[in-house]
Amino acid sequence: MPEALINGITRGAIYALIALGYTMVYGILGMINFAHGEIFMIGMFAGILLLAVCTTLGWTVMGLGLCLAMAFLFAMMVSAAYGYTNERIAYRPLRKAHVLAPLISAIGMSIFLQNLVMNLQSKEKIDFPRKYSELLSSQSVGLPGGTRISYLQIFIIVASVLLMAALTLFIHRTKIGKAMRATAQDKTMASLVGIPIDRVISVTFIIGSALAAAAGMMVAMYNGIAKFDSGYIAGIKAFTAAVLGGIGNVPGAMLGGFLIGLAEDITAYKWGSDWKDVIAFLILIAVLIVRPKGILGERVAEKV
């Protein structure tokens, strides 16, 4: 059971990072970005590509850790660029259209990105370079009771919490963060007082996409593989986490991510891994029926 809890917290930290992108976009636009899972997947492939370049060009002499850090940064930059482009193409022209128009556009963008990566990379699974992941996965720390936690799991949990803390500080302590909160509360009034709405929305997509890319790299390291459709299930579960915590609520997305991760791994421990996907969607259905606004609810003034 302790191992299931550790695995659940690790998985939950990743879901929470992805869920933040969903909840931030919903908080400002009131729309669901169903292409967000593919942005997460693109981060995986971008990071693996840079690691391949590091190995080919012999940059590993600088240190595997440095190459890995560069891969994380590159993945976040590439996904941020895709997120920005997604907002400009799939959302901005449709802001005043019928509510179904941007939804259909986002689904179309999701399908497009999946097939783009499939054709540019491969239909098959791509292995994450083992020598980089083994930097962390090959070592572990003992916990009371004989349970062990790997350095990779510690890295994922700590890095995710630090990124979430940085986002929280960014939202509450910076000028653009205050502009994001004002835009989430009332776009018309925010525009009237001089807040550049388009820029704020673009920044929201960029930040959410960068966080998803970091999560993508963590998943690729943890599972050892990446595939063109990796973002579909991860995206749906992260969306479930956002709804569970309270869609549009940043702390709610974090809470929902950890709860979904724990629920999955405890279910896998008790009844087998075949049931872990089932429980996530049962939770979604239950929340939509019993408490549609999620555990923490949708706090209008604090959406982002």
N, C-alpha and C positions, 0 to 999 in steps of 0.2 A: 504493500500500500504506500509506503513512503516514496518508493520509486515512481509510482503513478502520480503522486502529488508533484514531485519534481518535474516529471515529464509534462504534466498538465500546466504547471506554471510557465515552463519554457514555451510550450505551444501557445499558451494564452498570451504571453508577451508579444509573440509574433502577430497573432490575430488582432491584438490591441493596436499595434502600429498600423496595420492595414485598415482597421476600422476607423481610425482617425481621419483618413482621407474621405471616406463616405460621409462621416458626420460633419466635417467642416464644410464640404460642398453643399450638403443639405441645409446646414445652418444658415448659409448665405443665400443660396439660390432656391431652396425648397425643392430640389431635384436630386434624384439618385444617379450617380455616375456609374453605370453598369460596365463601363470599360476600365474601371479601376483595377480589377483583377489582372487584366492584361498588362497594365502599367507595372504591376508587381512582377509579373512574369518577364517582362522586358528587362527589368533590373537584374534578374537572375542571369540572363544571357549576356547582358552587357558586362557584368562583373567577370563571368567565366571567359569572355572574349579578351578582356584586358589581362587576365592571368595567363592566358595562352600566349599573348604578345610578350608578356614579361619573361615567360619561359623560353620562347623562341629567340628573343633578342639578348638573352643572357642577363637580364636585369636582376635575376635572383641573387646575383653576387652582392647586391645592396641589402639583401635580407628578405626572407619570405614574408615576414611581418609587414615590411614596408610595401611590398607588392600587394599584399592583401588589403592594406589600408587604401592604397591607390585604387584598387578594384572597387571597394566600397564607394569611394568618392566618385569614380567614373560612373558606376551604376546609378547613383543618385542624380548625377548631372544628366545622364541620358534619359532616365525616366522623367525627370523634371521637365526636360525639353518636350517629351512626348505628351506629358500632362498639359503643358501650356498649349501645344498644338491642338490637343483634343478639345480644350476649352474654346479656342478660336474657331475651330471648324464645326464641332458638334453641338456647342452650347450657345455661344454668343449670337450667331445669326437667328437663333430660335427662342430667345428669351421671351419675346412677346407673342410667340405662337401658342397654339393649343397645348395643354399640358402633356399630351401624348407625344407630341412632335419631338421634343428633346429626349424623351425616354426611348423612342424608336431609334433616334439618331445615335444614342449611346450604345444601344444593343448592336446596331450596325457597325459602329466603331470597334466594339469588342470582337465581333466576328472578323472584321478586316485585319485587326492587329494579330489575332490568332493565326490567320492564314498567311499573313505577311511573314511572321517569324517561322512558321512551318516551312514556307518555300525558301526563305533565305538561309535557314539553318538546317533543320532535319525534322522528319516525322518521328524519329526515334528519340529515346532518352539520351541526353547529353550528360556525361559524367563530370562532376565537379572535381578539379585536380586534387587528388588525394593528399599530396604532400603539403598542400596549404591547409586543408581542414585538419590534418593530423597534428598540426601545430598545437591545436587545442583539444581535439577529441581523444588523443592518445594518453592524456594525463587526467587524473581525477583527484578529488579530495574526499576523504572519508567523513561521514556524518555519524552521529550517535545512532546505534542500532544496526550498524554494519552497512548502511546504505551509502552509496558513493554518488557524487555528482561530478560530471566531467567539467573541465575548464571551458569547453565549448558551451555547455549549458549555462555556466556562470556568466560567460561573456554575453550570451544572448539575453539573459535576464537583466544583467547590469546595463548593457548598452541600450536595451529597449526602455528601461526605466529612465536612463539619462536623457534619451531622445524625447520621451514624453514630458519629463521635467523641463527640458529646454523649450519645448513647444508651449507649455503652460506659461513659462516666464516670458516668452516671446509675445504671446497673446495679451498678457496683462501688463507688461512693463515697457513695450515699445510703441512707437507712434503708429506703425502700420498695424500692430496688433489691436490697438484701440480703434483704428479705422475699420478693421475686420469686425469687431464687436458692434460698432455703430452701424455698419452695413447690414449685419445680420438682424439687428433690431428694426431698422427702417431704412431701406435703400433710398427712398425718395428724400427723406429729411437729411440723410447723410450726404446725398448729392447736393442738396441746397446749401449746406454749410461748407462745401468745397472739397469733400472727400472724392478722390478719383475712383469711382465705383469699378470701372473696367480693370484698373490696375490692381485693386484689392482682390477682385475675383480671380485674376490671373495668378496673383501671389498665393492665393488659397490652393489653387490647383497644383502649383509648383511645389509647395510645401508638402501637401498630401502625397504627391507622386514620389517625392524624394524619400519620405518615410516608408512608403510601400516598397521602394527599391532596396532600402536597407533591410527590410523584412525579407525580401526576395533573396538577398545574398545569404541571410541567416538560414533560411529554409534550404537553400542549395547546399550550404556547408553541412547542415544537420542531417539532411536526407542523402546527400552525396550525388544527387541527380537534378536535372532540370528538363522540362518538356514543354512544348509549345502550348499545351492546354493546362499547364500547372496552375494558372491563375483562376480558372473557372471555379473549382471547388473552394480554394482558399478565399476567393473573393466573396462567394456566397456565404461562407461561414463568418467572414469578417463583417459582412452586412448584417448577418444574424446577431453578431455581437453588438453592433451599433444599435440595432433595434432593441435588443435586450436591455442595454444600459440606458437607452433613451436617445433616439435618433436626433441629431443636432446638438447633443450634449457631450462635450469633450471628455469630462471625467466619466460619464456614462459609457462612452466607447471603450475607455481603458478598463473599466470594471467589467463590462460585457465580454471583452476579449479574454480576460483571465478566467471568468466563469465558464465560458464555452470551452476553453482549453482544459480546465479541470474536469468539467463534465465529460468530455470525450475520453480522457485518459482513465478516469475512474470507471467509466462504462467499459472501456477496453479491458481493464484489469478484472472486472467482475464477470463480464459476459463475453469477452472476446472482441477483437478489433473490427469484426464485421458489423458491430452495432454502434461504433463510435460516430459514424456519419448520420445514423438514424436519430441519435439523441439530439444532435445539433438542430435538426429540423423539427423535431418534436418540441424542443424548447421554443423555437421561433413561433410555431403554431400556438403553443400555450400562451406565450406572451401577447401575441396579437389578439387572442380571445379574452384573456384575463386582464391584462394591463397594456393596452396598445401604445401608451406613451413610454413604456419601459420602466425599469426599476427606479431610476433617478428622475424620470420625466423629462419634458422638454422645457428648459428654462429659457424663455424668450430672450431676456437681456444678456444671458451668458451662453448663447448657443456656441460661439467660438471664442 
